[in-house]
Amino acid sequence: MRTTFPTSVSAAAMTAAAQDYTQRGWTVAETANGLCLITDDDLAAIEVSGELAGEVRRFLRANNLSGPVIELPGTERREIHLVTGVRKAAMALEALSAAGAIVYTDGAGVPLPPTTLSAGSACWSVSPAEARWVPPVVAIGAAVRAATARKGSQLTSLAC
């Protein structure tokens, strides 16, 4: 009887995941470590980390705006939110970048589960099957704006 589990993902699991992603209309490339989403005009990704990631998640959940979220391994919380609507959201993308979010568009690659990274494996925090939709980028922009406004108001109230 086997008592340990393999550390690598099976070829069958990788193939099944790739098929699921392509059936969703996503452009996927296979890499040495797993699968990579290739962003385009229809599907992009926004990475938030640390405390901001938690605030964004709470805002999206409270407002029923949650979509697929990839959790990245590491010492600090890192989440990648898949989004749509980037063609008409230049101001939202600029504001997200200014707030410290990493914006993946125009052919940038994003690790998709079950990709293996240096600190562990990417995994779904909210899988595409669990999400009711892929939200527009402006929803993530609103979540970041609310989180930074709340943080700013907390600082103001402490100073008074």
C-alpha positions in Angstrom: 0.0 0.0 0.0 1.3 3.4 -0.9 1.7 5.9 1.9 3.2 8.9 0.0 1.8 10.9 -2.9 3.6 12.0 -6.0 4.7 15.6 -5.9 4.2 16.1 -9.6 0.8 16.3 -11.4 -0.1 13.4 -13.6 -0.2 13.9 -17.4 -3.9 12.9 -17.3 -4.7 15.6 -14.7 -2.8 18.2 -16.7 -4.6 17.2 -19.9 -8.0 17.3 -18.2 -7.3 20.8 -16.8 -6.1 22.1 -20.2 -9.3 20.7 -21.9 -11.5 22.4 -19.2 -9.7 25.7 -19.7 -9.9 25.6 -23.5 -13.6 24.7 -23.4 -14.1 27.9 -21.5 -12.5 29.8 -24.4 -9.2 30.5 -22.7 -5.9 30.5 -24.5 -3.7 28.0 -22.7 0.0 27.1 -23.2 1.7 24.1 -21.7 5.0 24.8 -19.9 7.6 22.6 -18.3 5.9 23.3 -14.9 2.2 23.1 -15.9 -0.3 25.4 -17.7 -0.2 29.0 -18.5 -3.2 31.3 -19.3 -2.3 33.6 -22.2 -4.2 36.9 -21.6 -5.9 38.6 -24.4 -8.6 41.2 -25.1 -11.3 39.0 -23.6 -9.6 37.6 -20.5 -7.0 39.3 -18.3 -5.8 38.9 -14.7 -5.2 41.2 -11.7 -2.8 40.2 -9.0 -3.2 41.6 -5.5 -1.2 40.7 -2.4 -0.9 41.0 1.3 -3.7 42.7 3.2 -5.1 44.2 0.0 -5.8 40.7 -1.3 -8.0 39.9 1.8 -9.8 43.2 1.5 -10.5 42.8 -2.2 -11.8 39.2 -1.6 -14.2 40.4 1.2 -15.5 43.2 -1.0 -16.2 41.0 -3.9 -17.8 38.3 -1.8 -20.0 40.9 0.1 -21.2 42.3 -3.3 -21.7 39.0 -5.0 -19.0 39.9 -7.6 -16.5 37.0 -7.0 -15.1 35.2 -10.0 -12.2 32.7 -10.5 -9.3 33.4 -8.2 -5.9 31.7 -8.3 -3.9 31.5 -5.1 -0.1 31.6 -5.4 2.2 30.0 -2.9 4.6 32.1 -0.8 5.1 33.8 2.5 2.7 36.7 1.6 -0.9 36.1 0.4 -1.0 36.5 -3.4 -4.2 36.1 -5.4 -4.8 36.5 -9.1 -8.4 37.5 -10.1 -9.4 36.6 -13.7 -11.3 39.5 -15.3 -13.0 40.6 -18.5 -13.6 44.0 -20.1 -10.1 45.3 -20.3 -10.4 46.8 -23.7 -12.6 49.6 -22.4 -11.1 50.0 -19.0 -7.8 51.9 -19.4 -8.5 54.2 -16.5 -9.3 51.2 -14.2 -6.1 49.4 -15.2 -4.0 52.5 -14.5 -5.7 52.9 -11.1 -5.1 49.3 -10.2 -1.4 49.6 -11.2 -1.1 52.8 -9.1 -2.6 51.0 -6.1 0.0 48.2 -6.3 -1.9 45.6 -8.2 -0.1 43.7 -11.0 -2.1 43.8 -14.3 -1.7 40.9 -16.8 -2.9 41.8 -20.3 -1.8 41.7 -23.9 -0.4 38.1 -24.1 1.1 38.0 -20.6 1.2 34.6 -19.0 -0.5 33.6 -15.8 0.1 30.2 -14.1 -3.0 28.1 -14.0 -3.6 25.3 -11.5 -2.0 22.7 -11.2 1.2 24.6 -12.2 4.2 24.0 -10.0 6.0 27.2 -8.9 9.2 27.6 -6.9 7.4 27.9 -3.5 4.6 25.3 -4.3 1.7 25.0 -6.7 -0.8 27.4 -7.9 -4.3 26.4 -6.8 -7.9 27.7 -7.2 -9.2 29.7 -4.3 -12.4 30.1 -6.3 -12.5 27.7 -9.2 -14.1 28.6 -12.5 -16.7 25.9 -11.8 -17.6 27.6 -8.5 -17.7 31.1 -9.8 -20.9 32.3 -11.4 -19.0 34.5 -13.9 -15.7 36.1 -14.8 -16.2 39.7 -13.5 -15.3 42.8 -15.4 -12.0 44.5 -14.4 -14.0 47.5 -13.0 -15.3 45.2 -10.2 -11.8 44.5 -9.0 -11.1 48.2 -9.4 -14.0 49.0 -7.2 -12.8 46.5 -4.6 -9.3 48.0 -4.5 -10.7 51.5 -4.4 -13.0 50.6 -1.4 -10.1 48.8 0.4 -7.7 51.7 0.0 -10.4 54.2 1.0 -11.2 52.2 4.1 -7.5 52.0 5.0 -7.2 55.8 4.5 -10.2 56.5 6.6 -8.8 54.3 9.4 -5.6 56.2 9.3 -7.5 59.5 9.5 -9.6 58.4 12.4 -6.5 57.3 14.3 -4.8 60.7 13.8 -7.8 62.6 15.2 
